[in-house]
């Protein structure tokens, strides 16, 4: 007996929550680990939309003046993106676009000993980013799955952080961000 072809779904599909770890590579200057959280919704037939959040591990750069250490500049970067992708029939492989913001917080800290040339201060810069997005989803058991997210994003603008009066401490916004994660995924419904 021939089987009947499956009719495509015309309603909303699955809502998934994914949490995992990954990496954040900013070209040209930084590679850090990251925490990734994604809330995704399978839409009519073969579409997937999600909110994707990355939080990069903080990095620390030494600040020197006349070749003497004078403190440090700490950077912490976060990203929040909306994605929209087209998926294969089996909903295993998806590719599409993402748009969102890269938020970087910089903290300048003076040395704990010796002469201080600046006081501790914190500032934040947010820049919009756009790019491409891909996802691979593999079912594991029941409602659990494994998801791998990959993204490339470019900022629409630039920002710079620098300790006042110390040009060698300057750090600029990278030209491109590469984001990737592997996460445990749970189908909420």
Beta strands, then each sheet from edge to edge (+ up, - down):
strand 1: 15-27
strand 2: 30-43
strand 3: 47-56
strand 4: 59-65
strand 5: 68-87
strand 6: 93-110
strand 7: 121-141
strand 8: 144-155
strand 9: 160-161
strand 10: 171-172
strand 11: 176-187
sheet 1: 4+ 5- 3+ 2- 1+ 11- 8+ 7- 6+
sheet 2: 9+ 10-
end
